[in-house]
Amino acid sequence: MNKAKKYAVNGAIVGGIFNGLLNIFEQLYTKHPNEDFDWDELILDFGTGVVVGGGIGFTYGTIKDWQMSKIMEDAGDLSDYVEHVSESYEVTDFTLKQKAKQVRRDINEVFSHLLVKYPSLNGSIVKGTSIEGSDIDIVLNFSRYSGTIAEIFEEVNDYFRYEYDDVDLRKVRTQRCSVGLIFNADGEKKRIDIVPVRDTGKGTGDAYLNINDGSIFRKSTTIKKTNVSKQLSSLKFTAKQKELIRRIKILRKEHNLPIKPIHIEFLAKRAFEKVRLSRSADKSLFQILGYIGQNVTTAIIVDPANSNNIISDIIDMNEKEQVRDFCTKMIKEVAKDERNIIDYLSS
């Protein structure tokens, strides 16, 4: 009766209002001006709309309930269903990995005399928290003698825009701090982000990152310090923790939540430190979602590689509240009826 009751109520409200408004319109604009407004007729039509709309909603809801029960029955239980959806997002994109390998090799051939090390992979693929469809980040660590970071960024951007030769490359985008490459591989769009940084030369791994301001009228001169190694070392997770983060990223993708993956990872890290997780994978997921929902609007997350970079400020308060409300609603709905997980994770 989960969906049946909900849709019956909604159908009754919509049906009653629609029929009532239709009756008012007809009485005001189709009757003779001398005729009095018939309130009994309005009430009758409103009631008819409630009955018809409620009946249609109940029928549709009953069908949905049956479908959801069948899906959960086939899956086994809530844990099995969540695991099934998670498995469907396993990274099996061999083509993209091969393309990234090729791009790293090509970049090194062109810029090796300016790089302090071979182009490296970064992001969720290195941390083990990537899901199917995730981008691959490639970091180019330039020597301090290679010029300013703005000059380096422009040189890398121009190289891919005007010189790089790959029949699969469809588009080059100048992004906030990276050069986005969009390839057509296996008939699908695949993304690789090239992140140029300039080493400080102090042997600490610190480097400067060019930040574009998004303006089409002037070039950015904003510089931010970063340290890829520090970020990676601060975001080390166990196998279970990686899987939980992956599942939250799946929710982010399926519902287009306005929160960055790295923001999720740092919030999840705090949750792992403060919450005693259940042995059950699905219960652990809701524990982490609960922590994120309770703390996303207030938690201040500082980049371990740069104390001036506040990761939690990447999204504004309205976006944080949207994430909070999503987590709260999802936990409440699934607690009411486990079958409601289907509304949040599609099989």
N, C-alpha and C positions, 0 to 999 in steps of 0.2 A: 504493500500500500504506500510505499515511499513516494514514487512519482505519481501514482494515481490520485492520491489525496492532494498533492501539490498542484498538479495540472487541473484537477477538478475545481479547486478554489480559484486559481488564476482564470480558468475558462469561464467560471460563473461571474467573476468580476468584469471581465472583458465583455462577455455576452450581455450582461445586464446593462452596462454603460452604453454599449453600442446600440442595443435595441431601444434604450431610453432616449438617447440623443436622436435616433431616427424618428421616434414617435413625436418628439418635440418639434423637429423640423417639419414633419408632415402636418402637424396641427397648426403651426404658425404660418406656413406658406402654401398649404393646399386647401385648407378649409375656408369657408366663407367668412369674411371679417366679422359678421354679426354673431357667429357661433362662439359659445363660451369654450374656454380651454377645459378639456376633459381630463381631470386628474386620475380618475379611475382607469381610464384607458391607458394613461402613462404608466401607472403602477402595474397594470396587467401585462403590458408589453415589456416592462422592465423585468418582471417576474419570469416571463416566458424566456427572455434572453438569459437570465440566470440559470434556468433549468436546462435549456439547450446547450449553452456554453459550458456549463458544469458537466453535462453528460458527455459532450465531445471531449473535454479535457480529461475526464475520468477514463474514457475508453482509450485515448491515446496514452495516458499515463500507465494504464494497466498493461498495454502492449510493451511500453518501455521497461516496466518492472519485469515482465517476463523475459525480455531480451537480456536485461542486465543479469537476471538470475541464471540464465543459460550460459552467459559468458563466464560468470564466476564459477559455475558448476564445472564447465570445461577446463577452467584454469586450475581449480582445486580449492584455493582459498585466497585471502587477501595477499599473503606473502608470496604465493606462487604467481599471482597476477602481476604484482609489482616487479617481480624478478623477470617474468616473461617480457614485460615492456622494456625493462632495462636491457635485456639481452638483444632486443631489436635495435638498440642504439649502440651496440658494440662497434668499435671502429674497425672496419674491415676494408678500408679504402686503400688498397695496395697501390692503385694508380696515382693517388695524390702523394703518397709517401715517395714513390719513385720519381714523381715530378719534382718534389722538394729536394730530393737527392741530386737531381740533374741541375736544378737552379743553383744549389750551393756550389756545385762543381764549376758551373759557368761563371758565377760571381767571383769565385776565387781566382780563376784564370785571368780575369780582367783587373781585379783590385788587389791581388795578393801582395804587391809591393807596398800597399798602403795599410794593409790589415795587420793587427798584432796577433791574430790567430785565425784559424779556419772558420768560415761562417758556421754558426751553431744554431741548433734548434732551441726554441724557447716556448714557454706557455704550457697549456694543459697537456699537450702531447708528451712533454718531458716529465711533468708531475704525475702523469697517469690518471688524469681526471677528464680526459677528452671524451666527447661523445661523437657519434656519427654526424657529419656535417660541420664539425669544428674546423676552424682555420688552422693553418700551420704557420708559426712565426719563425722567421730566420733573422738572427741578429748578426749584423756586420760591425765588428769592433775595429774601428779605424785608429791609426796611430795619432798621437797628439800633434804630429808634424804634418798631418794631411790637410790642414786648413781649418777654418771654423766649422762648427757643426752645421750651420746653415748652408755653407758652401758644399759640404759633404752630402747633405740631404739632397740638395739641388742636383749634384752630379749623379747620384744614384737614381734619382727620379728621372732625369734626362736619359740616362743609359737605358732604362727599361722602356721609356716612352718612345725613344727614337732609334735605339741601336739593337736592343735585344731581339734575337731572331728565334721565334718558336711558333710553329704553325698552330699550336693549340692556344696561344695567348690571345685572348679576346679584348681585354681592356686593362688599362693601367690607371689607377686612381691615386691622387695625392691625398693622403689621409692626415689625421691629426698628428701622429708621430711616426707614421710608416708609409711605405709605398705599397698599395694593394694591387696584387696581380690576380686577375680572374681568367682561369683557363677553362676550355671546353674539353673535358675528358670523359670518355664513356657516355657521351651525350648529356652530361650534367655540368653545371658550373662548379668549379673548384677554386678555392681561394687560398692564396699564400701571401702573407704580409711580410715585407722586407723592412726591418727596423735598423737603420744606421745609427750608430753611437760613436762618440769620439772619446777614446781613453784619456784619462787625466795624466797618465804617465807616472803615477805615484806607486804603482805596484799593488794597489789595494783592490783593483777590480772596478773602482768607480769610473763612471763614464758620463758624458753629457749627451742629452737627448734633445733633438729639435722638436719644438711644439708649434704646429701651425695654428693660427688664430681663426682660420675658417673664412677670412675676408678675401674677396676677389679683387680688392682694390690695392692691397699692399701685401708684401711678403712678411712673414713672421720673423721676429728676432728673439722669441722666447726660448730660453734654455732651461732644461731641468736636469738635475743630477740623478743618476740611477746606478744600480748595481745588480746585474742579473743574477750573479751567484748568491748574493745575500737574500734576494727574493726567493730563489729556489730553495735555499737551505732553511728558510723560515716557514716554508710550506711543504714540509715532508709529512706524509700521511701513511697510516697502515693500509693494508689491502681493504679492510672493511670501511675505513674512513673515506678512501678514494671512491668506493662504490656508492656511498651515501652522497658524496658531493656530485657524482655523476647523475644520480637520480634527481637531485635538486636542479641541476643544469638542464635535465630533460624537461622538468616542469617549466623552467624559465623559457625554454625554446618553444614548447607547445602552447604556452599562454602569453608569449611575447612580453615577459616581465621586464620592466625597465631597471635592471640591475646588472652590472658587469660581472663576468665570471670570476675575476680576481677578488671582487667584493664578496661574492658568495664564499670563496675559499677562505678568506680571512675571518668572516663571520662564523663559518663552520669550524675553523680552528679554535676559536674562542669557545664555541659550544662543546667541542671535544674536551676542552680543558676544564669546563665547569659542570657539565652534565654527565651523570653516570648512565651510560647508554644501556638499553635493554639488549639482551642477546638476540631478540627478534629483530630482523632487518627492517620490517615495516614499522614496528614500534619505534625503532631508533630513528627512522626517517621523520616521523612525526615529532619526535623529541627535538631534532635539529630544526625542523620547520617552526616549531613553537619558540625556540630560542631566537631564530631569525626574526619572527614576527614581533616578539617582545622587545628586541634590541635594535632593529634596523634603523629606527628613527632617532635613536640617541647615541648609539655606539660611535665613537671616534676612532677610526682606524688609520694609523700612521704608517706610511711606507717604511719598512725597515732599512731600505736603501737610501732614504732621503727624508729626514724629519720634517722638511718643508712641504712634502707631498702628502696631502691628506686624501687617502683613497676613498674614504666615506663621503667626501664632498663631490665625487664624480657625478652623483645624481642629486637632484634637489629634493626638498621635503615632500612635495606632492608625489614624486616618484617613490620615495621611501614609504609613504603612507599607502600607496597602491600595493607595494610588496607586502607590507604589514597586513593589510586587509585581506589580501589573497591567502596568506598563510593562515590567518585566523578563520576565514570562511572554510577553507579546505579541511582543516582539522575538525571543525565543528560538524561539517556535512558528513565526513567519513565516520566520525564517532557515532552519528545518528544512524547511519546505515552504511556498512562496509561497501556495498555495491556502488555507492556514489564515487568511489575511486575511479570508476570508468569515465566520469565526467572530467577528471583531471589528468588521467593518464590513458591515452587511447591505445588500444592493442593493435 
